[in-house]
Amino acid sequence: MIAKCVFGFTATLLLWHANASAQLVGGTATEVVVDSNATPITVAPPTVFMFVEQMPEFTGGNEAMNAYLQQHLVYPDSAKEHGVQGKVIVKFIVDENGNVVHPEVVRGLSSDLDAEALRIVRSMPTWKAGKNNGQNVAVYYTLPIVFRQD
């Protein structure tokens, strides 16, 4: 008999089966497949840090990130027409390989501006990963994206 279980980042699962295989599925959940042999295993989700010795950095630093945002940001026409402007706060994870994953709007302005903020964060190139004790680690990062009509 084979059992299959999918769980999120906050769950820890205790299984009483052997020959289990675990893998990260789409970066958001862990999938465990087991057969019917009875041996306990514990699968813990990956750790994502809030603060580390060396925080992740956009390749080229903050000036390069600001230039990237200015060059690639597209102000939605509907937001321009309605005079919507301000800051969208986006939280995401810079993983141990420097990839930007799991962006989410923490504080939004409008559906159009929120979608554009997520689009530009998802399109970012690889960052310099955060480090803790000399090891690359996954780190939460919060970025304000300012929409201003000039």
N, C-alpha and C positions, 0 to 999 in steps of 0.2 A: 504494500500500500504506500502511495506517495502522497504527502501533504504539502500544500503550498500556502505560504502566508506572506502578506505584504503589509508593512507598517511604516509609519512616518518617523521623522527625526527624533521625536521625544519618547518613543517607545523602546523598551528593552524586552526581548522575548526569551523565555527559557523553554527549550525544547528537549524532550526526552527521546531523541533519535540520533542515530549515527549517520555517517556518510552524508552530512548536510553540506550544501554549498550555498554561500551567501555572496551577493553582489549588489553594487549600487545600481539601481534602475532609474535612469533618467535624472540622476542626481538628487532625487527627492525622496526616495523610499528604498528600503532594503528588502530584497526578495530572498526568502529562505526556502529551499526545496529539500525535503528529507525523505528517507525511506523508513521502513518499519522497525529497524534495529533500535534498541533502547539504550541510548547513551546521552547524558545531558550536555547541551551546549548553550552558551549565551551569546547572543549577537547584539552588540551595542552600535548605535548610530555613530557616524563620524562626528568629531568635535569641531565646533565652529566657535572661534574666540571672538570676544568683543575688543579686547586690548591685548597687544603683544609687544615684545621688545622692539620689533621693527614693523611698523604698520605697512600695509600694501601701498604701492605707489603706481600711479599711471606712468607708463613708459615715457620718460622725458620730463617728469615732474608736473607740478601744478600749472605752470605756464603752458606746457604742451596740452594738458587736459582742457584748460580754458580755450585754447586755440581750436582744439578738436570740437568742443561744444559749439563755439561760435561758427565754425565752418559747416557743421553738419546739422545743426538745429533748424528745424522748419517750423515757423510760427503758423499754426493752423488758421486758415482764412476766417472760419466761423468765430474763433476767439478774437481775432483782430476786429471783425465787424461789431462784436458785442463789447469791445473794449476790455476784455478779460486779460489781466496781467498779474504777475506776482511770482511766488516761489512754489515749485513742486518739490517735495522732499521724497527722494527715492532711497530705499535701503536695499542692499544686495550683498552677496557673498563674493569675495575674491578667493577662489579656491587655492589649494597648494600648488597648482600649476600656473596661477595667475589669470585664470579664466573668470570672467564676470558671469555669475549664475544667480538664479532666483531673485531677480529684481522685483520689488513691490513698492507701490506708492504708499508712503506713510502719512503724508499730508498732501492732499490734492487741491486743485483749483476748479477744474472742469474736466469732463470726460475727454475732450479733445487734447487739452494740454497734458493731462495725465498720460494719455496714450502716447503722445510725442515724447514725453520724458522717458517712458519705458522703452520706446523704440530706440532712442539714442543711447541709452545705457546698454541695451542688448547688443547694439552694434559696435560697442567699444572694442578696441584691440586688446590683446593680452597685457595684463599689468605685471609689475614686479611683485611677486607674492610676499605676503607677510612672513615674518620669521619669529620663532620662539625657541630658545635654547639651540640656536643654530639650524633648526629644521624649518622647512617651508610648512606653513599651516594655513588652514582656511580661516578667514576673518570677515566679520560683518563690517560693512562700510556704508555710511550714510552721506548722500550727496544732494545738496540743494541745487536745483536747476531753475534759473531765473528767466522768466518770460517778461520782457519789457518792450513796449512799443516806443519807438523814438520819434 
